[in-house]
Amino acid sequence: MKIGMVTKSMFFDTAKVKKAVSSGTRKVLSKFGAFVRTAARHSIRKRKAVSEPGQPPSSHVGLLRKLIYFGYDPTRRSVVIGPTPLHGTAEAPPLLEYGGRARRRGRKGRNVITSYRARPFMGPAFEREKPKLPAMWRDSVR
């Protein structure tokens, strides 16, 4: 009788389980990141008018919508979703999302401090997609 074989088949293969969990996590979080990115892009309307404070920003050129990306971070097992900073506009996305003050050049080269009211687009997109997350996790580890 082969006792060693019977005993081994009754336990999990740790490496195989870890690999399945890691793969499932990557797939679910990547899919969630894509959903949030799409929701954020769709909330930004392309128009000439300025959006109201508290509403998603208007895109006059279309650049903000194009710069929203997501990426899975395997070391932290998380997903990062949001706009990438463009040279010279690194402070614009956080100002749009949270509001605040920024310094800019005014007439005759003088520094002018301007206050911006929040026009969130990433936070509401995240909250809108968050209820779908439990269904994505269901049967993700195989």
C-alpha positions, -999 to +999 in steps of 0.1 A: +000+000+000+013+035-009+006+056+022+028+085+010+007+090-022-026+090-004-014+115+022+000+138-003-032+139-024-051+151+007-032+184+010-029+215-011+000+221-034+011+255-019+029+267-050+000+259-073-025+277-050-003+308-047+001+309-085-037+306-090-044+333-064-018+357-079-031+352-114-067+357-103-058+389-084-040+403-114-069+396-138-096+410-114-077+442-106-067+448-142-103+444-153-114+467-124-088+493-135-100+492-170-136+498-159-127+527-137-106+543-165-134+539-190-159+554-165-136+584-158-130+590-195-167+589-203-175+614-175-153+641-191-173+658-217-156+674-247-170+709-250-159+746-250-179+755-219-164+754-184-179+727-161-195+736-128-175+730-096-183+696-083-190+682-118-164+664-139-142+688-159-148+697-195-121+687-220-114+715-244-086+698-263-092+661-254-058+656-237-070+648-202-092+619-214-063+604-234-039+605-204-060+584-180-043+550-176-043+521-152-015+496-143-013+466-121+015+467-095+026+431-088+048+439-058+019+456-039-008+435-056-028+466-064-040+486-093-031+523-099-056+543-119-054+579-130-041+606-153-004+607-161+013+641-157+023+658-190+054+680-190+043+714-177+009+702-165+018+679-136-003+699-112-034+701-134-050+667-127-048+670-089-061+705-090-091+693-111-098+663-088-093+680-054-092+718-060-066+741-045-043+769-053-017+772-081+009+797-090+010+809-127+026+836-147+004+867-151+008+898-172+043+913-173+058+881-159+043+885-124+033+855-103-004+852-097-020+827-073-053+813-086-078+792-066-094+763-083-126+745-071-127+707-073-141+691-104-137+654-094-136+627-121-115+598-107-131+595-073-167+593-086-157+568-113-141+546-087-172+548-065-195+540-094-175+509-103-168+496-068-200+477-064-190+455-093-158+443-076-173+414-055-188+399-086-155+401-104-138+382-075-163+354-076-147+323-092-115+342-100-092+316-084-093+283-104 
